[in-house]
Amino acid sequence: MNIMEEIMKKARECPEVIVLPEAEDERILKAAEISVKEKIAYPVLLGDENDIQKKAAEIGVELKGLKIINPKDSPDLDRYVSLYCKIRESKRINERIARRILSKNLYFGAMMVRAGDADGMVAGAINLSASVIRAGGLIIELQKDISVPSSFFVMDIPNFEGGENGVLIFADAAVNPDPDASQLADIAIASARSAKTLLGWEPRVAMLSFSTKGSAYHALTRKVVEATEIAKKKAPDLLIDGELQADAAIVPEVAKRKVKEESPVAGRANVLIFPDLNAANIAYKLVQHTANAAAYGPILQGFRRPISDLSRGAKVNDIVGAIAIVCIEARGEYE
């Protein structure tokens, strides 16, 4: 059983309500139908019911078991408008503006999650990643001790004996181009929580650099050293170590040579935190294409409730996988 099969099995154990704001896309409709038939989730489609029914009929999708809500005439809209005005009270948002914002599917969907009427949201097949993140930030908001949203990939690598049975988490490979030390620390903490909630791991987090424990000195390595110190102070219960070169992080024999002090992470890391988006994005694509690895993501993290972004080139199975992931994440503890 590969990692995605395990995730699907986990999702079936307790399906959650997942809102899909892009019901006009046929891939979303097909993924919603599969999710119901496979008992992965209880999807909620947002949009005009007539348009959705017409589109479903055209592509042969059965809507049985799928709830459809039109944000513009939803009986919940007034309640959501009041809640949004309260959330954005410091910005003095009036009801007219709030109603206009929440009449849009993406923002209505995020508010369903914030209000507890849905357990998570999956979007990005049509909307830009920046729009999905903006909706999440404005309405769902970030966890109280996390300063930036971020993302991770689950990398399932054939014939790799390290990580967690050949699986690693790479972060942040899609959102933050050049995080500072404090932001990098928060990405590490969010990624550890994701590993625990989604995969049930005890996270062992390596803060990656081109230096191992002072073997090189540069402003770029100092950022990673500082981020490691901040992360350890903020989350002393987590296993976090750095700065580590990639081989020292995942190869036990190399770790023995390069890391002189005791480390619960070196050579055994299952969560890799890259110093910037260049490094993370390049790394995941190299591993994906040279090692024939399966790369699941990017999966958003750091929000108070789970939402997932999609590539606009996502296939139906990718969307079903994202729905399953959000179902599992919805069972985690958030603040």
C-alpha positions in Angstrom: 0.0 0.0 0.0 1.5 3.3 -1.1 1.1 6.5 0.9 -1.9 7.8 -1.0 -3.7 4.5 -0.6 -3.1 4.8 3.1 -4.5 8.4 3.1 -7.6 7.2 1.2 -8.1 4.4 3.7 -7.8 6.9 6.6 -10.2 9.3 5.0 -12.9 6.6 4.6 -12.7 5.9 8.3 -14.4 9.2 9.0 -15.6 11.2 6.0 -15.7 15.0 6.5 -17.7 17.8 4.9 -15.5 19.4 2.3 -16.6 22.5 0.3 -15.6 22.8 -3.4 -16.1 26.4 -4.6 -15.2 25.6 -8.3 -18.2 23.4 -9.2 -18.2 24.9 -12.8 -15.1 22.9 -13.5 -15.8 19.3 -14.8 -12.8 17.9 -12.9 -14.2 19.1 -9.6 -17.6 17.5 -10.4 -16.0 14.2 -11.3 -13.8 14.3 -8.2 -16.9 15.1 -6.0 -18.8 12.1 -7.5 -15.8 9.8 -6.8 -15.5 11.1 -3.3 -19.1 10.2 -2.6 -19.0 6.8 -4.2 -15.7 5.9 -2.5 -17.1 7.3 0.8 -14.1 9.6 1.2 -16.0 12.8 2.0 -19.3 14.7 1.9 -18.7 17.3 -0.8 -20.5 20.6 -1.0 -20.6 22.2 -4.4 -20.9 26.0 -4.7 -22.6 27.7 -7.6 -25.9 28.0 -9.5 -27.8 24.8 -9.1 -29.2 24.8 -12.7 -25.8 25.4 -14.2 -24.2 22.7 -12.1 -27.0 20.2 -13.0 -26.6 21.1 -16.7 -22.8 20.6 -16.6 -23.1 17.3 -14.7 -25.6 16.0 -17.3 -23.3 16.9 -20.1 -20.3 15.0 -18.7 -22.3 12.1 -17.2 -21.7 12.9 -13.5 -24.3 11.7 -11.0 -25.1 14.4 -8.3 -26.7 12.0 -5.8 -25.2 12.6 -2.4 -23.8 16.0 -3.4 -25.1 19.2 -1.7 -25.3 22.3 -3.9 -25.4 25.8 -2.4 -25.6 29.1 -4.3 -23.8 31.7 -2.2 -25.9 34.5 -3.7 -29.2 33.3 -2.3 -28.0 31.1 0.6 -30.0 31.5 3.8 -26.7 31.5 5.6 -25.4 34.6 3.8 -26.7 37.1 6.4 -25.1 35.1 9.2 -21.8 34.9 7.3 -21.9 38.7 6.6 -22.3 39.4 10.3 -19.4 37.1 11.1 -17.2 38.6 8.5 -17.8 42.1 9.7 -16.9 40.9 13.2 -13.7 39.2 12.0 -12.7 42.3 10.0 -13.8 44.7 12.6 -10.5 46.5 12.8 -10.8 47.3 9.1 -14.3 48.7 9.6 -15.8 46.5 6.8 -19.5 47.4 6.3 -22.2 44.9 5.5 -22.5 46.0 1.8 -18.8 45.2 1.1 -19.0 42.0 3.2 -22.0 40.8 1.2 -20.3 41.5 -2.1 -17.2 39.6 -1.0 -19.1 36.6 0.4 -21.2 36.3 -2.7 -18.1 35.0 -4.4 -17.8 31.2 -4.2 -14.2 31.2 -2.9 -14.9 33.5 0.0 -18.2 31.9 0.8 -16.5 28.5 1.0 -13.8 29.8 3.3 -16.5 31.2 5.5 -18.3 27.9 5.6 -15.1 26.5 7.1 -14.6 29.3 9.5 -18.2 29.0 10.7 -17.9 25.3 11.2 -20.4 24.4 8.5 -17.7 22.6 6.5 -14.6 20.8 7.8 -12.3 22.0 5.0 -12.0 23.5 1.5 -10.3 22.4 -1.7 -9.8 25.0 -4.4 -7.3 26.1 -7.1 -8.5 24.3 -10.2 -9.7 27.7 -11.5 -8.6 30.2 -9.0 -4.9 31.3 -8.6 -3.0 30.0 -5.6 -2.7 33.5 -4.4 -6.5 33.9 -4.4 -7.0 30.7 -2.4 -4.3 31.8 0.1 -5.9 35.3 0.4 -9.3 33.9 1.1 -7.9 31.6 3.7 -5.9 34.4 5.3 -8.8 36.9 5.4 -11.5 34.5 6.7 -10.1 31.3 8.2 -6.9 33.1 9.4 -3.6 31.7 10.6 -3.0 29.6 13.7 -2.2 32.0 16.5 1.6 31.1 16.7 2.1 30.9 12.9 3.1 34.1 11.0 2.9 32.9 7.4 0.9 30.4 5.4 3.1 27.8 3.7 3.0 24.5 1.9 4.5 21.1 1.8 4.8 18.1 -0.6 4.6 14.5 0.5 7.4 12.7 -1.5 7.0 8.9 -1.9 10.4 7.8 -3.2 10.9 4.3 -4.6 13.9 2.3 -3.3 14.7 5.0 -0.7 15.2 3.5 2.8 15.3 6.8 4.7 12.7 9.1 6.0 9.5 7.3 7.0 9.5 4.1 5.0 10.8 6.0 1.9 8.5 9.0 2.4 9.6 12.5 3.2 7.9 15.9 3.6 9.5 18.8 1.7 8.6 22.4 2.7 8.0 25.1 1.6 8.0 24.3 -2.1 5.2 26.6 -3.3 4.4 29.7 -1.3 7.2 31.7 0.4 10.1 32.8 -2.0 12.5 33.9 0.7 11.3 33.5 4.3 13.3 35.2 7.0 14.5 33.3 10.1 11.3 33.7 12.0 9.1 32.7 9.1 11.3 29.7 8.4 10.9 28.6 12.0 7.1 28.8 11.6 7.2 26.8 8.4 9.2 24.1 10.3 6.6 24.1 13.1 3.6 24.0 10.7 5.3 21.2 8.7 5.9 19.1 11.9 2.2 19.5 12.8 1.2 18.5 9.3 3.3 15.3 9.4 1.8 14.3 12.7 -1.8 15.1 11.8 -1.8 13.8 8.2 0.6 10.9 8.4 0.6 10.0 12.1 4.4 10.4 12.3 6.6 11.5 15.1 8.2 14.4 13.0 12.0 14.6 12.9 12.6 18.0 11.3 15.8 18.9 9.6 16.6 22.6 8.8 18.6 22.3 5.6 21.5 24.4 4.4 24.8 24.0 2.5 26.5 23.8 5.9 26.4 21.3 8.7 26.8 22.6 12.2 29.1 25.4 11.3 31.1 23.8 8.6 30.6 27.0 6.5 29.8 30.5 7.6 27.6 32.8 5.5 24.5 35.0 5.9 22.5 32.3 4.3 23.6 29.7 6.8 23.2 32.1 9.7 19.5 32.4 8.7 19.0 28.7 9.1 20.9 28.6 12.4 18.7 31.4 13.8 15.5 29.7 12.4 16.5 26.5 14.2 16.9 28.3 17.5 13.6 30.1 17.2 11.7 26.9 16.3 13.2 25.0 19.2 12.3 27.8 21.6 8.7 28.1 20.2 8.1 24.3 20.1 10.4 22.6 22.6 8.4 19.4 22.3 9.3 18.9 18.6 12.4 17.2 17.3 14.1 19.9 15.3 17.8 20.2 14.4 20.0 22.2 12.1 21.7 23.5 10.2 22.2 20.3 8.3 23.3 19.5 4.8 20.8 17.2 3.0 23.0 14.1 3.2 23.6 14.7 6.9 19.9 14.9 7.4 18.8 11.7 5.7 21.9 9.4 5.5 22.9 7.8 8.8 26.5 7.1 7.8 27.0 10.7 6.7 25.4 12.0 9.8 27.9 10.0 12.0 30.8 11.6 10.2 29.5 15.2 10.1 27.5 15.6 13.3 29.6 15.2 16.4 27.0 15.9 19.1 23.9 13.8 19.8 21.0 14.6 17.4 17.6 13.0 17.3 17.2 14.2 13.7 20.5 13.9 11.9 20.5 10.9 9.5 16.9 10.1 10.4 14.9 13.2 9.3 11.5 12.7 7.8 10.6 16.4 7.4 13.0 18.6 5.3 12.8 22.4 5.6 14.5 24.1 2.8 15.9 27.6 3.3 14.0 29.2 0.4 11.6 28.5 -2.5 14.3 28.1 -5.0 15.9 25.2 -3.2 12.6 23.5 -2.2 11.0 23.8 -5.6 14.1 22.6 -7.5 14.6 19.7 -5.0 11.1 18.3 -5.2 11.1 18.4 -9.0 14.5 16.8 -9.3 13.5 14.0 -6.9 10.1 13.5 -8.7 11.7 13.2 -12.1 15.0 11.5 -11.4 13.9 9.1 -8.7 10.5 8.5 -10.1 9.0 9.7 -6.9 5.3 10.5 -6.4 4.9 14.1 -5.3 1.6 14.9 -3.5 1.0 18.6 -3.1 1.4 21.4 -2.7 -0.7 21.1 0.5 -1.4 24.4 2.3 -0.7 24.6 6.0 -0.6 27.1 8.9 -4.3 28.0 8.8 -6.7 27.6 11.7 -8.7 25.1 9.7 -7.5 23.1 6.7 -7.7 24.3 3.1 -5.9 22.9 0.1 -4.7 24.5 -3.1 -4.7 22.7 -6.4 -2.6 23.1 -9.5 -4.7 24.5 -12.3 -3.5 21.5 -14.3 -4.7 19.1 -11.6 -6.2 15.8 -12.8 -9.3 14.3 -11.3 -7.3 11.8 -9.2 -5.2 14.7 -7.8 -8.3 16.5 -6.7 -9.7 13.3 -5.0 -6.4 13.0 -3.2 -6.5 16.6 -2.0 -10.1 16.0 -0.7 -8.9 13.0 1.2 -5.9 14.9 2.6 -8.1 17.7 3.9 -10.5 15.2 5.4 -7.7 13.8 7.6 -6.3 17.2 8.4 -9.7 18.3 9.6 -9.4 15.9 12.5 -6.3 17.7 13.8 -6.1 20.1 16.7 -6.0 23.8 15.7 -5.8 27.0 17.5 
